[in-house]
Amino acid sequence: MKLDTLIEILNDYREEFGGDAEVRLMTQQNWPFENRICGVTSGRDMNETDDDDDQDVADDNTVYIVEGGQICYGSKRAWENCRDS
C-alpha cells in the first residue's frame, strides 16, 4: 500500500468516526489478533541509527507501522472487509 492511499483511507474514517477513534493493527489472518500501535517509523530513521547488533532495512523510503502489543483475539472478517484502494 502506498502512503497516499493509507492517508486517504484514514481520512475517510476520520470523517466518519472523528479524530479520537482508536487505531489498532489486525494481524495473522488465519489466527487473528488485535494489536496496539506503538508508533510509526521509516527505513531512513532506522538506517540512520548506529546499532551494530541489528541490520539495516532495504529501503529508506518505506514507512513502517510498529506493533505495540497484542490486545485480544481478532476477526477474520477484517480481511474480507478491508479497504485497499
PDB file of N, CA, C and O in Angstrom, chain B, residues numbered from 101:
ATOM      1  N   MET B 101       0.846  -1.172   0.000  1.00  0.00           N
ATOM      2  CA  MET B 101       0.000   0.000   0.000  1.00  0.00           C
ATOM      3  C   MET B 101       0.894   1.238   0.000  1.00  0.00           C
ATOM      4  O   MET B 101       1.934   1.264   0.658  1.00  0.00           O
ATOM      5  N   LYS B 102       0.490   2.233  -0.722  1.00  0.00           N
ATOM      6  CA  LYS B 102       1.234   3.498  -0.772  1.00  0.00           C
ATOM      7  C   LYS B 102       0.744   4.438   0.333  1.00  0.00           C
ATOM      8  O   LYS B 102      -0.402   4.350   0.775  1.00  0.00           O
ATOM      9  N   LEU B 103       1.622   5.333   0.767  1.00  0.00           N
ATOM     10  CA  LEU B 103       1.325   6.253   1.852  1.00  0.00           C
ATOM     11  C   LEU B 103       0.097   7.106   1.551  1.00  0.00           C
ATOM     12  O   LEU B 103      -0.755   7.280   2.422  1.00  0.00           O
ATOM     13  N   ASP B 104      -0.011   7.643   0.330  1.00  0.00           N
ATOM     14  CA  ASP B 104      -1.171   8.473  -0.018  1.00  0.00           C
ATOM     15  C   ASP B 104      -2.486   7.692   0.074  1.00  0.00           C
ATOM     16  O   ASP B 104      -3.508   8.242   0.484  1.00  0.00           O
ATOM     17  N   THR B 105      -2.459   6.404  -0.310  1.00  0.00           N
ATOM     18  CA  THR B 105      -3.660   5.572  -0.222  1.00  0.00           C
ATOM     19  C   THR B 105      -4.065   5.384   1.233  1.00  0.00           C
ATOM     20  O   THR B 105      -5.242   5.506   1.572  1.00  0.00           O
ATOM     21  N   LEU B 106      -3.084   5.084   2.104  1.00  0.00           N
ATOM     22  CA  LEU B 106      -3.373   4.914   3.525  1.00  0.00           C
ATOM     23  C   LEU B 106      -3.931   6.195   4.128  1.00  0.00           C
ATOM     24  O   LEU B 106      -4.901   6.152   4.884  1.00  0.00           O
ATOM     25  N   ILE B 107      -3.333   7.327   3.803  1.00  0.00           N
ATOM     26  CA  ILE B 107      -3.813   8.612   4.323  1.00  0.00           C
ATOM     27  C   ILE B 107      -5.240   8.877   3.872  1.00  0.00           C
ATOM     28  O   ILE B 107      -6.061   9.343   4.662  1.00  0.00           O
ATOM     29  N   GLU B 108      -5.547   8.585   2.610  1.00  0.00           N
ATOM     30  CA  GLU B 108      -6.907   8.798   2.093  1.00  0.00           C
ATOM     31  C   GLU B 108      -7.921   7.923   2.832  1.00  0.00           C
ATOM     32  O   GLU B 108      -8.995   8.394   3.205  1.00  0.00           O
ATOM     33  N   ILE B 109      -7.579   6.649   3.043  1.00  0.00           N
ATOM     34  CA  ILE B 109      -8.489   5.752   3.755  1.00  0.00           C
ATOM     35  C   ILE B 109      -8.682   6.220   5.191  1.00  0.00           C
ATOM     36  O   ILE B 109      -9.808   6.242   5.688  1.00  0.00           O
ATOM     37  N   LEU B 110      -7.595   6.595   5.864  1.00  0.00           N
ATOM     38  CA  LEU B 110      -7.700   7.069   7.242  1.00  0.00           C
ATOM     39  C   LEU B 110      -8.499   8.369   7.329  1.00  0.00           C
ATOM     40  O   LEU B 110      -9.258   8.567   8.278  1.00  0.00           O
ATOM     41  N   ASN B 111      -8.335   9.248   6.351  1.00  0.00           N
ATOM     42  CA  ASN B 111      -9.134  10.487   6.328  1.00  0.00           C
ATOM     43  C   ASN B 111     -10.619  10.184   6.179  1.00  0.00           C
ATOM     44  O   ASN B 111     -11.449  10.848   6.800  1.00  0.00           O
ATOM     45  N   ASP B 112     -10.966   9.184   5.359  1.00  0.00           N
ATOM     46  CA  ASP B 112     -12.375   8.781   5.223  1.00  0.00           C
ATOM     47  C   ASP B 112     -12.931   8.314   6.568  1.00  0.00           C
ATOM     48  O   ASP B 112     -14.047   8.674   6.942  1.00  0.00           O
ATOM     49  N   TYR B 113     -12.145   7.507   7.296  1.00  0.00           N
ATOM     50  CA  TYR B 113     -12.601   7.039   8.610  1.00  0.00           C
ATOM     51  C   TYR B 113     -12.655   8.184   9.621  1.00  0.00           C
ATOM     52  O   TYR B 113     -13.531   8.203  10.486  1.00  0.00           O
ATOM     53  N   ARG B 114     -11.734   9.131   9.521  1.00  0.00           N
ATOM     54  CA  ARG B 114     -11.780  10.279  10.432  1.00  0.00           C
ATOM     55  C   ARG B 114     -13.067  11.067  10.223  1.00  0.00           C
ATOM     56  O   ARG B 114     -13.689  11.497  11.194  1.00  0.00           O
ATOM     57  N   GLU B 115     -13.476  11.262   8.970  1.00  0.00           N
ATOM     58  CA  GLU B 115     -14.727  11.960   8.695  1.00  0.00           C
ATOM     59  C   GLU B 115     -15.922  11.195   9.257  1.00  0.00           C
ATOM     60  O   GLU B 115     -16.886  11.802   9.724  1.00  0.00           O
ATOM     61  N   GLU B 116     -15.860   9.862   9.212  1.00  0.00           N
ATOM     62  CA  GLU B 116     -16.975   9.027   9.667  1.00  0.00           C
ATOM     63  C   GLU B 116     -17.030   8.901  11.193  1.00  0.00           C
ATOM     64  O   GLU B 116     -18.111   8.988  11.777  1.00  0.00           O
ATOM     65  N   PHE B 117     -15.868   8.694  11.852  1.00  0.00           N
ATOM     66  CA  PHE B 117     -15.835   8.386  13.278  1.00  0.00           C
ATOM     67  C   PHE B 117     -15.225   9.481  14.147  1.00  0.00           C
ATOM     68  O   PHE B 117     -15.349   9.431  15.371  1.00  0.00           O
ATOM     69  N   GLY B 118     -14.573  10.464  13.542  1.00  0.00           N
ATOM     70  CA  GLY B 118     -13.903  11.513  14.299  1.00  0.00           C
ATOM     71  C   GLY B 118     -12.450  11.172  14.574  1.00  0.00           C
ATOM     72  O   GLY B 118     -12.035  10.019  14.458  1.00  0.00           O
ATOM     73  N   GLY B 119     -11.693  12.179  14.937  1.00  0.00           N
ATOM     74  CA  GLY B 119     -10.257  12.028  15.124  1.00  0.00           C
ATOM     75  C   GLY B 119      -9.844  11.300  16.385  1.00  0.00           C
ATOM     76  O   GLY B 119      -8.665  10.984  16.548  1.00  0.00           O
ATOM     77  N   ASP B 120     -10.783  11.022  17.286  1.00  0.00           N
ATOM     78  CA  ASP B 120     -10.457  10.324  18.529  1.00  0.00           C
ATOM     79  C   ASP B 120     -10.656   8.813  18.435  1.00  0.00           C
ATOM     80  O   ASP B 120     -10.453   8.106  19.422  1.00  0.00           O
ATOM     81  N   ALA B 121     -11.053   8.306  17.261  1.00  0.00           N
ATOM     82  CA  ALA B 121     -11.239   6.863  17.109  1.00  0.00           C
ATOM     83  C   ALA B 121      -9.898   6.152  17.277  1.00  0.00           C
ATOM     84  O   ALA B 121      -8.879   6.588  16.741  1.00  0.00           O
ATOM     85  N   GLU B 122      -9.915   5.055  18.026  1.00  0.00           N
ATOM     86  CA  GLU B 122      -8.686   4.297  18.247  1.00  0.00           C
ATOM     87  C   GLU B 122      -8.297   3.547  16.983  1.00  0.00           C
ATOM     88  O   GLU B 122      -9.158   3.055  16.253  1.00  0.00           O
ATOM     89  N   VAL B 123      -6.995   3.461  16.727  1.00  0.00           N
ATOM     90  CA  VAL B 123      -6.459   2.713  15.595  1.00  0.00           C
ATOM     91  C   VAL B 123      -5.711   1.506  16.150  1.00  0.00           C
ATOM     92  O   VAL B 123      -4.868   1.644  17.036  1.00  0.00           O
ATOM     93  N   ARG B 124      -6.023   0.326  15.628  1.00  0.00           N
ATOM     94  CA  ARG B 124      -5.351  -0.912  16.013  1.00  0.00           C
ATOM     95  C   ARG B 124      -4.838  -1.605  14.769  1.00  0.00           C
ATOM     96  O   ARG B 124      -5.225  -1.269  13.649  1.00  0.00           O
ATOM     97  N   LEU B 125      -3.970  -2.567  14.974  1.00  0.00           N
ATOM     98  CA  LEU B 125      -3.399  -3.347  13.876  1.00  0.00           C
ATOM     99  C   LEU B 125      -3.920  -4.770  13.981  1.00  0.00           C
ATOM    100  O   LEU B 125      -3.729  -5.421  15.008  1.00  0.00           O
ATOM    101  N   MET B 126      -4.584  -5.272  12.926  1.00  0.00           N
ATOM    102  CA  MET B 126      -5.075  -6.649  12.900  1.00  0.00           C
ATOM    103  C   MET B 126      -4.019  -7.485  12.189  1.00  0.00           C
ATOM    104  O   MET B 126      -3.615  -7.161  11.072  1.00  0.00           O
ATOM    105  N   THR B 127      -3.569  -8.564  12.835  1.00  0.00           N
ATOM    106  CA  THR B 127      -2.509  -9.396  12.264  1.00  0.00           C
ATOM    107  C   THR B 127      -2.939 -10.861  12.218  1.00  0.00           C
ATOM    108  O   THR B 127      -3.884 -11.267  12.894  1.00  0.00           O
ATOM    109  N   GLN B 128      -2.230 -11.637  11.413  1.00  0.00           N
ATOM    110  CA  GLN B 128      -2.374 -13.091  11.287  1.00  0.00           C
ATOM    111  C   GLN B 128      -3.772 -13.502  10.844  1.00  0.00           C
ATOM    112  O   GLN B 128      -4.632 -13.803  11.671  1.00  0.00           O
ATOM    113  N   GLN B 129      -3.986 -13.511   9.555  1.00  0.00           N
ATOM    114  CA  GLN B 129      -5.311 -13.778   9.002  1.00  0.00           C
ATOM    115  C   GLN B 129      -5.899 -15.115   9.471  1.00  0.00           C
ATOM    116  O   GLN B 129      -7.096 -15.187   9.747  1.00  0.00           O
ATOM    117  N   ASN B 130      -5.097 -16.160   9.565  1.00  0.00           N
ATOM    118  CA  ASN B 130      -5.631 -17.471   9.940  1.00  0.00           C
ATOM    119  C   ASN B 130      -5.902 -17.615  11.438  1.00  0.00           C
ATOM    120  O   ASN B 130      -6.702 -18.460  11.839  1.00  0.00           O
ATOM    121  N   TRP B 131      -5.250 -16.807  12.264  1.00  0.00           N
ATOM    122  CA  TRP B 131      -5.470 -16.800  13.714  1.00  0.00           C
ATOM    123  C   TRP B 131      -5.373 -15.346  14.150  1.00  0.00           C
ATOM    124  O   TRP B 131      -4.365 -14.954  14.737  1.00  0.00           O
ATOM    125  N   PRO B 132      -6.406 -14.524  13.876  1.00  0.00           N
ATOM    126  CA  PRO B 132      -6.314 -13.065  14.003  1.00  0.00           C
ATOM    127  C   PRO B 132      -6.113 -12.567  15.432  1.00  0.00           C
ATOM    128  O   PRO B 132      -6.652 -13.117  16.392  1.00  0.00           O
ATOM    129  N   PHE B 133      -5.323 -11.513  15.530  1.00  0.00           N
ATOM    130  CA  PHE B 133      -5.116 -10.793  16.777  1.00  0.00           C
ATOM    131  C   PHE B 133      -5.274  -9.299  16.526  1.00  0.00           C
ATOM    132  O   PHE B 133      -4.912  -8.794  15.463  1.00  0.00           O
ATOM    133  N   GLU B 134      -5.820  -8.598  17.519  1.00  0.00           N
ATOM    134  CA  GLU B 134      -5.831  -7.137  17.508  1.00  0.00           C
ATOM    135  C   GLU B 134      -4.627  -6.667  18.314  1.00  0.00           C
ATOM    136  O   GLU B 134      -4.361  -7.176  19.403  1.00  0.00           O
ATOM    137  N   ASN B 135      -3.901  -5.695  17.773  1.00  0.00           N
ATOM    138  CA  ASN B 135      -2.692  -5.191  18.409  1.00  0.00           C
ATOM    139  C   ASN B 135      -2.730  -3.680  18.545  1.00  0.00           C
ATOM    140  O   ASN B 135      -3.288  -2.980  17.700  1.00  0.00           O
ATOM    141  N   ARG B 136      -2.128  -3.187  19.621  1.00  0.00           N
ATOM    142  CA  ARG B 136      -1.906  -1.742  19.745  1.00  0.00           C
ATOM    143  C   ARG B 136      -0.893  -1.317  18.700  1.00  0.00           C
ATOM    144  O   ARG B 136      -0.123  -2.138  18.200  1.00  0.00           O
ATOM    145  N   ILE B 137      -0.894  -0.042  18.373  1.00  0.00           N
ATOM    146  CA  ILE B 137       0.138   0.525  17.515  1.00  0.00           C
ATOM    147  C   ILE B 137       1.075   1.326  18.408  1.00  0.00           C
ATOM    148  O   ILE B 137       0.661   2.261  19.093  1.00  0.00           O
ATOM    149  N   CYS B 138       2.336   0.940  18.386  1.00  0.00           N
ATOM    150  CA  CYS B 138       3.353   1.614  19.200  1.00  0.00           C
ATOM    151  C   CYS B 138       3.701   2.971  18.587  1.00  0.00           C
ATOM    152  O   CYS B 138       3.927   3.946  19.304  1.00  0.00           O
ATOM    153  N   GLY B 139       3.740   3.024  17.260  1.00  0.00           N
ATOM    154  CA  GLY B 139       4.093   4.254  16.569  1.00  0.00           C
ATOM    155  C   GLY B 139       4.384   3.991  15.108  1.00  0.00           C
ATOM    156  O   GLY B 139       4.012   2.956  14.556  1.00  0.00           O
ATOM    157  N   VAL B 140       5.055   4.944  14.496  1.00  0.00           N
ATOM    158  CA  VAL B 140       5.381   4.887  13.070  1.00  0.00           C
ATOM    159  C   VAL B 140       6.843   5.284  12.903  1.00  0.00           C
ATOM    160  O   VAL B 140       7.331   6.168  13.608  1.00  0.00           O
ATOM    161  N   THR B 141       7.543   4.636  11.976  1.00  0.00           N
ATOM    162  CA  THR B 141       8.926   4.996  11.672  1.00  0.00           C
ATOM    163  C   THR B 141       9.167   4.801  10.173  1.00  0.00           C
ATOM    164  O   THR B 141       8.272   4.379   9.441  1.00  0.00           O
ATOM    165  N   SER B 142      10.364   5.108   9.737  1.00  0.00           N
ATOM    166  CA  SER B 142      10.713   4.933   8.320  1.00  0.00           C
ATOM    167  C   SER B 142      12.015   4.152   8.207  1.00  0.00           C
ATOM    168  O   SER B 142      12.774   4.028   9.168  1.00  0.00           O
ATOM    169  N   GLY B 143      12.250   3.635   7.024  1.00  0.00           N
ATOM    170  CA  GLY B 143      13.512   2.972   6.760  1.00  0.00           C
ATOM    171  C   GLY B 143      14.684   3.902   6.999  1.00  0.00           C
ATOM    172  O   GLY B 143      15.709   3.488   7.540  1.00  0.00           O
ATOM    173  N   ARG B 144      14.542   5.158   6.599  1.00  0.00           N
ATOM    174  CA  ARG B 144      15.620   6.134   6.805  1.00  0.00           C
ATOM    175  C   ARG B 144      15.922   6.307   8.284  1.00  0.00           C
ATOM    176  O   ARG B 144      17.085   6.323   8.687  1.00  0.00           O
ATOM    177  N   ASP B 145      14.866   6.437   9.102  1.00  0.00           N
ATOM    178  CA  ASP B 145      15.071   6.588  10.542  1.00  0.00           C
ATOM    179  C   ASP B 145      15.835   5.400  11.114  1.00  0.00           C
ATOM    180  O   ASP B 145      16.753   5.580  11.914  1.00  0.00           O
ATOM    181  N   MET B 146      15.468   4.203  10.715  1.00  0.00           N
ATOM    182  CA  MET B 146      16.127   3.006  11.241  1.00  0.00           C
ATOM    183  C   MET B 146      17.551   2.876  10.719  1.00  0.00           C
ATOM    184  O   MET B 146      18.454   2.495  11.463  1.00  0.00           O
ATOM    185  N   ASN B 147      17.757   3.193   9.439  1.00  0.00           N
ATOM    186  CA  ASN B 147      19.087   3.056   8.850  1.00  0.00           C
ATOM    187  C   ASN B 147      20.075   4.081   9.396  1.00  0.00           C
ATOM    188  O   ASN B 147      21.283   3.846   9.381  1.00  0.00           O
ATOM    189  N   GLU B 148      19.572   5.210   9.875  1.00  0.00           N
ATOM    190  CA  GLU B 148      20.458   6.237  10.430  1.00  0.00           C
ATOM    191  C   GLU B 148      20.866   5.947  11.869  1.00  0.00           C
ATOM    192  O   GLU B 148      21.760   6.607  12.399  1.00  0.00           O
ATOM    193  N   THR B 149      20.223   4.966  12.511  1.00  0.00           N
ATOM    194  CA  THR B 149      20.548   4.609  13.887  1.00  0.00           C
ATOM    195  C   THR B 149      21.821   3.781  13.907  1.00  0.00           C
ATOM    196  O   THR B 149      21.945   2.810  13.161  1.00  0.00           O
ATOM    197  N   ASP B 150      22.766   4.158  14.757  1.00  0.00           N
ATOM    198  CA  ASP B 150      24.016   3.418  14.887  1.00  0.00           C
ATOM    199  C   ASP B 150      23.805   2.248  15.836  1.00  0.00           C
ATOM    200  O   ASP B 150      23.915   2.401  17.053  1.00  0.00           O
ATOM    201  N   ASP B 151      23.503   1.086  15.281  1.00  0.00           N
ATOM    202  CA  ASP B 151      23.303  -0.111  16.081  1.00  0.00           C
ATOM    203  C   ASP B 151      23.903  -1.284  15.326  1.00  0.00           C
ATOM    204  O   ASP B 151      23.315  -1.774  14.362  1.00  0.00           O
ATOM    205  N   ASP B 152      25.056  -1.730  15.756  1.00  0.00           N
ATOM    206  CA  ASP B 152      25.750  -2.820  15.071  1.00  0.00           C
ATOM    207  C   ASP B 152      25.104  -4.174  15.316  1.00  0.00           C
ATOM    208  O   ASP B 152      25.443  -5.145  14.640  1.00  0.00           O
ATOM    209  N   ASP B 153      24.172  -4.261  16.279  1.00  0.00           N
ATOM    210  CA  ASP B 153      23.527  -5.529  16.596  1.00  0.00           C
ATOM    211  C   ASP B 153      22.323  -5.821  15.711  1.00  0.00           C
ATOM    212  O   ASP B 153      21.735  -6.898  15.812  1.00  0.00           O
ATOM    213  N   ASP B 154      21.948  -4.892  14.854  1.00  0.00           N
ATOM    214  CA  ASP B 154      20.759  -5.063  14.025  1.00  0.00           C
ATOM    215  C   ASP B 154      21.093  -4.644  12.608  1.00  0.00           C
ATOM    216  O   ASP B 154      21.985  -3.821  12.399  1.00  0.00           O
ATOM    217  N   GLN B 155      20.391  -5.195  11.634  1.00  0.00           N
ATOM    218  CA  GLN B 155      20.686  -4.874  10.241  1.00  0.00           C
ATOM    219  C   GLN B 155      19.815  -3.738   9.722  1.00  0.00           C
ATOM    220  O   GLN B 155      18.722  -3.487  10.229  1.00  0.00           O
ATOM    221  N   ASP B 156      20.327  -3.058   8.695  1.00  0.00           N
ATOM    222  CA  ASP B 156      19.566  -2.008   8.038  1.00  0.00           C
ATOM    223  C   ASP B 156      18.408  -2.631   7.260  1.00  0.00           C
ATOM    224  O   ASP B 156      18.435  -3.819   6.939  1.00  0.00           O
ATOM    225  N   VAL B 157      17.390  -1.820   6.961  1.00  0.00           N
ATOM    226  CA  VAL B 157      16.303  -2.251   6.080  1.00  0.00           C
ATOM    227  C   VAL B 157      16.644  -1.835   4.660  1.00  0.00           C
ATOM    228  O   VAL B 157      17.505  -0.981   4.450  1.00  0.00           O
ATOM    229  N   ALA B 158      15.979  -2.429   3.697  1.00  0.00           N
ATOM    230  CA  ALA B 158      16.366  -2.259   2.293  1.00  0.00           C
ATOM    231  C   ALA B 158      16.072  -0.879   1.728  1.00  0.00           C
ATOM    232  O   ALA B 158      16.824  -0.388   0.887  1.00  0.00           O
ATOM    233  N   ASP B 159      14.992  -0.242   2.173  1.00  0.00           N
ATOM    234  CA  ASP B 159      14.562   0.988   1.507  1.00  0.00           C
ATOM    235  C   ASP B 159      14.322   2.101   2.519  1.00  0.00           C
ATOM    236  O   ASP B 159      13.484   1.964   3.410  1.00  0.00           O
ATOM    237  N   ASP B 160      15.052   3.192   2.385  1.00  0.00           N
ATOM    238  CA  ASP B 160      14.856   4.359   3.250  1.00  0.00           C
ATOM    239  C   ASP B 160      13.452   4.929   3.138  1.00  0.00           C
ATOM    240  O   ASP B 160      12.937   5.481   4.110  1.00  0.00           O
ATOM    241  N   ASN B 161      12.822   4.810   1.976  1.00  0.00           N
ATOM    242  CA  ASN B 161      11.526   5.440   1.706  1.00  0.00           C
ATOM    243  C   ASN B 161      10.335   4.559   2.041  1.00  0.00           C
ATOM    244  O   ASN B 161       9.246   4.769   1.507  1.00  0.00           O
ATOM    245  N   THR B 162      10.518   3.585   2.908  1.00  0.00           N
ATOM    246  CA  THR B 162       9.414   2.753   3.363  1.00  0.00           C
ATOM    247  C   THR B 162       8.977   3.228   4.745  1.00  0.00           C
ATOM    248  O   THR B 162       9.811   3.498   5.609  1.00  0.00           O
ATOM    249  N   VAL B 163       7.655   3.330   4.948  1.00  0.00           N
ATOM    250  CA  VAL B 163       7.094   3.744   6.232  1.00  0.00           C
ATOM    251  C   VAL B 163       6.566   2.491   6.928  1.00  0.00           C
ATOM    252  O   VAL B 163       5.870   1.677   6.321  1.00  0.00           O
ATOM    253  N   TYR B 164       6.907   2.347   8.214  1.00  0.00           N
ATOM    254  CA  TYR B 164       6.513   1.181   8.996  1.00  0.00           C
ATOM    255  C   TYR B 164       5.567   1.574  10.119  1.00  0.00           C
ATOM    256  O   TYR B 164       5.840   2.510  10.871  1.00  0.00           O
ATOM    257  N   ILE B 165       4.444   0.851  10.232  1.00  0.00           N
ATOM    258  CA  ILE B 165       3.559   0.962  11.383  1.00  0.00           C
ATOM    259  C   ILE B 165       4.038  -0.112  12.351  1.00  0.00           C
ATOM    260  O   ILE B 165       4.070  -1.292  12.003  1.00  0.00           O
ATOM    261  N   VAL B 166       4.410   0.288  13.560  1.00  0.00           N
ATOM    262  CA  VAL B 166       5.067  -0.612  14.504  1.00  0.00           C
ATOM    263  C   VAL B 166       4.061  -1.122  15.538  1.00  0.00           C
ATOM    264  O   VAL B 166       3.375  -0.344  16.203  1.00  0.00           O
ATOM    265  N   GLU B 167       3.994  -2.446  15.653  1.00  0.00           N
ATOM    266  CA  GLU B 167       3.090  -3.091  16.605  1.00  0.00           C
ATOM    267  C   GLU B 167       3.503  -2.781  18.034  1.00  0.00           C
ATOM    268  O   GLU B 167       4.689  -2.768  18.362  1.00  0.00           O
ATOM    269  N   GLY B 168       2.501  -2.530  18.886  1.00  0.00           N
ATOM    270  CA  GLY B 168       2.766  -2.200  20.273  1.00  0.00           C
ATOM    271  C   GLY B 168       2.341  -3.263  21.265  1.00  0.00           C
ATOM    272  O   GLY B 168       2.431  -3.040  22.473  1.00  0.00           O
ATOM    273  N   GLY B 169       1.883  -4.403  20.799  1.00  0.00           N
ATOM    274  CA  GLY B 169       1.491  -5.482  21.700  1.00  0.00           C
ATOM    275  C   GLY B 169       0.073  -5.953  21.453  1.00  0.00           C
ATOM    276  O   GLY B 169      -0.797  -5.183  21.049  1.00  0.00           O
ATOM    277  N   GLN B 170      -0.140  -7.234  21.705  1.00  0.00           N
ATOM    278  CA  GLN B 170      -1.445  -7.850  21.483  1.00  0.00           C
ATOM    279  C   GLN B 170      -2.455  -7.402  22.525  1.00  0.00           C
ATOM    280  O   GLN B 170      -2.144  -7.318  23.713  1.00  0.00           O
ATOM    281  N   ILE B 171      -3.674  -7.115  22.064  1.00  0.00           N
ATOM    282  CA  ILE B 171      -4.775  -6.732  22.947  1.00  0.00           C
ATOM    283  C   ILE B 171      -5.714  -7.914  23.168  1.00  0.00           C
ATOM    284  O   ILE B 171      -6.033  -8.263  24.304  1.00  0.00           O
ATOM    285  N   CYS B 172      -6.155  -8.527  22.065  1.00  0.00           N
ATOM    286  CA  CYS B 172      -7.126  -9.610  22.155  1.00  0.00           C
ATOM    287  C   CYS B 172      -7.168 -10.359  20.827  1.00  0.00           C
ATOM    288  O   CYS B 172      -6.468 -10.005  19.878  1.00  0.00           O
ATOM    289  N   TYR B 173      -8.006 -11.410  20.772  1.00  0.00           N
ATOM    290  CA  TYR B 173      -8.214 -12.092  19.510  1.00  0.00           C
ATOM    291  C   TYR B 173      -8.969 -11.176  18.556  1.00  0.00           C
ATOM    292  O   TYR B 173      -9.759 -10.334  18.983  1.00  0.00           O
ATOM    293  N   GLY B 174      -8.718 -11.348  17.256  1.00  0.00           N
ATOM    294  CA  GLY B 174      -9.363 -10.518  16.255  1.00  0.00           C
ATOM    295  C   GLY B 174     -10.437 -11.276  15.488  1.00  0.00           C
ATOM    296  O   GLY B 174     -10.957 -12.285  15.963  1.00  0.00           O
ATOM    297  N   SER B 175     -10.762 -10.782  14.303  1.00  0.00           N
ATOM    298  CA  SER B 175     -11.799 -11.372  13.457  1.00  0.00           C
ATOM    299  C   SER B 175     -11.282 -11.526  12.033  1.00  0.00           C
ATOM    300  O   SER B 175     -10.672 -10.608  11.486  1.00  0.00           O
ATOM    301  N   LYS B 176     -11.528 -12.694  11.434  1.00  0.00           N
ATOM    302  CA  LYS B 176     -11.140 -12.928  10.043  1.00  0.00           C
ATOM    303  C   LYS B 176     -11.890 -11.999   9.085  1.00  0.00           C
ATOM    304  O   LYS B 176     -11.468 -11.806   7.945  1.00  0.00           O
ATOM    305  N   ARG B 177     -12.991 -11.433   9.547  1.00  0.00           N
ATOM    306  CA  ARG B 177     -13.756 -10.508   8.702  1.00  0.00           C
ATOM    307  C   ARG B 177     -12.956  -9.273   8.324  1.00  0.00           C
ATOM    308  O   ARG B 177     -13.280  -8.611   7.338  1.00  0.00           O
ATOM    309  N   ALA B 178     -11.915  -8.949   9.087  1.00  0.00           N
ATOM    310  CA  ALA B 178     -11.093  -7.779   8.767  1.00  0.00           C
ATOM    311  C   ALA B 178     -10.530  -7.896   7.356  1.00  0.00           C
ATOM    312  O   ALA B 178     -10.473  -6.900   6.634  1.00  0.00           O
ATOM    313  N   TRP B 179     -10.115  -9.087   6.951  1.00  0.00           N
ATOM    314  CA  TRP B 179      -9.534  -9.260   5.617  1.00  0.00           C
ATOM    315  C   TRP B 179     -10.605  -9.229   4.533  1.00  0.00           C
ATOM    316  O   TRP B 179     -10.338  -8.812   3.406  1.00  0.00           O
ATOM    317  N   GLU B 180     -11.815  -9.667   4.870  1.00  0.00           N
ATOM    318  CA  GLU B 180     -12.922  -9.646   3.907  1.00  0.00           C
ATOM    319  C   GLU B 180     -13.408  -8.233   3.644  1.00  0.00           C
ATOM    320  O   GLU B 180     -13.905  -7.937   2.557  1.00  0.00           O
ATOM    321  N   ASN B 181     -13.267  -7.352   4.636  1.00  0.00           N
ATOM    322  CA  ASN B 181     -13.843  -6.007   4.556  1.00  0.00           C
ATOM    323  C   ASN B 181     -12.819  -4.878   4.436  1.00  0.00           C
ATOM    324  O   ASN B 181     -13.197  -3.707   4.429  1.00  0.00           O
ATOM    325  N   CYS B 182     -11.531  -5.210   4.341  1.00  0.00           N
ATOM    326  CA  CYS B 182     -10.538  -4.131   4.350  1.00  0.00           C
ATOM    327  C   CYS B 182     -10.570  -3.306   3.062  1.00  0.00           C
ATOM    328  O   CYS B 182     -10.814  -3.820   1.970  1.00  0.00           O
ATOM    329  N   ARG B 183     -10.316  -2.022   3.232  1.00  0.00           N
ATOM    330  CA  ARG B 183     -10.236  -1.095   2.099  1.00  0.00           C
ATOM    331  C   ARG B 183      -8.777  -1.010   1.675  1.00  0.00           C
ATOM    332  O   ARG B 183      -7.898  -0.753   2.497  1.00  0.00           O
ATOM    333  N   ASP B 184      -8.525  -1.224   0.400  1.00  0.00           N
ATOM    334  CA  ASP B 184      -7.145  -1.207  -0.056  1.00  0.00           C
ATOM    335  C   ASP B 184      -6.902  -0.255  -1.223  1.00  0.00           C
ATOM    336  O   ASP B 184      -5.803  -0.217  -1.777  1.00  0.00           O
ATOM    337  N   SER B 185      -7.891   0.489  -1.585  1.00  0.00           N
ATOM    338  CA  SER B 185      -7.676   1.491  -2.649  1.00  0.00           C
ATOM    339  C   SER B 185      -8.770   2.533  -2.615  1.00  0.00           C
ATOM    340  O   SER B 185      -8.767   3.458  -3.428  1.00  0.00           O
TER     341      SER B 185
END
